[in-house]
Amino acid sequence: MAAKPKKQEEVGDLFVTETAITVKLLPSKKSGSRSIGWFSEGRVTNSRSAARDIRYLVGKLQGSKRVVRGLTVMTDRGVAFDLSKTGLHEVVALAGLEILG
């Protein structure tokens, strides 16, 4: 019986703006974007929809040969912006992923 090929583990960068999310996986360098309507004034307004969109985009990019376990989260508000007040950490956890860094 042939052994199943191991799945490649990857991490990703999640970039959130008020109109779109972008995920870039590493080391495969696959990336994709999706329009959103649940991030307004620097906060998540609909957690279920946000988690669904993140799960969909990560699942689409990872395919059947990769496993994504964690994401680094960034917004267009800059480095000085406090991510703990956005609700993105909870949404990423709700999507079944962990926050890196």
C-alpha atoms as one frame of an Amber mdcrd trajectory, in Angstrom:
protein
   0.000   0.000   0.000   1.432   3.390  -0.955   1.966   5.896   1.819  -0.061
   9.077   1.666   2.018  12.135   0.876   2.434  14.411   3.872   0.561  17.665
   3.834   2.724  20.761   3.728   2.169  23.061   6.693   1.946  26.737   5.899
   1.373  30.013   7.678  -0.359  33.017   6.235  -0.663  36.764   6.366  -4.180
  38.165   6.693  -4.506  41.803   5.614  -7.845  43.491   6.344  -9.210  46.754
   4.940 -12.756  48.093   5.108 -13.579  46.652   1.683 -11.467  43.488   1.296
  -9.389  40.793   2.942  -6.225  39.373   1.439  -4.472  36.169   2.485  -0.951
  35.256   1.408   0.392  31.820   2.272   4.042  31.070   2.918   6.162  29.254
   1.700   3.963  28.550  -1.353   3.358  32.276  -2.026  -0.276  31.618  -2.982
  -2.520  34.600  -2.388  -6.113  35.643  -2.821  -8.557  38.411  -1.963 -12.250
  38.669  -1.195 -14.579  41.663  -0.927 -16.104  42.144   2.517 -18.632  44.316
   4.271 -18.059  43.327   7.898 -15.095  45.578   8.839 -16.068  49.157   9.531
 -14.298  51.954  11.440 -11.538  49.564  12.504 -13.860  46.962  14.051 -15.499
  43.697  13.063 -19.254  44.266  12.773 -20.362  40.689  11.951 -18.249  37.908
  13.481 -20.000  34.979  11.802 -19.676  36.469   8.350 -16.043  37.401   8.996
 -15.108  33.899  10.160 -16.908  32.389   7.157 -15.059  34.644   4.708 -11.675
  33.902   6.300 -12.343  30.140   6.336 -13.477  30.243   2.696 -10.441  32.156
   1.464  -7.915  30.079   3.428  -9.604  26.847   2.318  -9.577  27.941  -1.307
  -5.861  28.727  -1.168  -4.666  25.759   0.852  -6.249  23.117  -1.369  -5.847
  19.458  -0.479  -2.052  19.344  -0.185  -1.520  22.114   2.360  -2.568  22.777
   5.937  -2.784  26.325   7.259  -2.673  26.550  11.027  -1.901  30.173  11.816
  -2.211  33.690  10.471  -0.433  36.965  11.071  -3.086  39.695  11.153  -2.601
  43.230   9.825  -4.873  46.126   8.904  -4.525  49.197   6.739  -4.536  51.365
   9.879  -0.787  51.007  10.444   1.545  49.532  13.010   0.486  51.803  15.875
  -3.146  50.616  15.645  -4.187  48.312  18.524  -5.473  45.069  16.970  -6.957
  43.825  20.252  -9.825  46.320  19.894 -10.754  45.236  16.354 -12.217  41.823
  17.155 -10.009  40.183  14.518  -8.320  37.864  17.033 -11.676  36.389  18.047
 -12.801  36.040  14.435  -9.623  34.227  13.390 -10.060  31.845  16.349 -13.716
  31.349  15.354 -12.476  30.446  11.860 -10.406  27.637  13.423  -6.993  29.232
  13.040  -4.516  30.683  15.505  -2.912  34.116  15.575   0.839  34.231  15.105
   2.931  37.013  16.607
